[in-house]
Amino acid sequence: MDRVWLFYAIQVAASGYALLRGGAPERLTGLALLLAAVSTGLVQRDIPVLFVGLEGV
């Protein structure tokens, strides 16, 4: 789990730098990558619940 938080920290730093110092393409890409990282975390939050046991045959 520590790797996930490290990834989020680096992603926020990189996207923040792109939003503050970059041109239009860098700002758009930084925002898109930040949005993708956050939405992936939200979507995958409930997936492990689906894999708790074996399906009956």
C-alpha positions, -999 to +999 in steps of 0.1 A: +000+000+000+030+023+006+038+021-031+003+034-040+007+065-018+042+070-032+027+069-067+000+094-057+026+118-042+048+117-073+017+121-095+005+151-076+039+167-077+044+161-114+009+172-123+012+202-101+044+212-117+029+208-151-001+229-142+020+257-127+049+259-151+038+242-183+021+255-214-013+245-226-004+209-237+015+202-204-014+216-183-039+194-202-018+163-199-011+170-162-048+174-155-057+143-175-031+121-157-042+134-123-078+127-132-070+092-145-050+083-113-078+095-090-106+079-110-087+046-112-084+045-074-121+052-070-131+026-095-108-002-082-118+005-046-147-020-047-133-047-070-115-069-044-149-076-028-159-095-060-130-120-055-136-133-020-145-169-028-150-196-053-180-197-075-202-228-070-202-253-098 
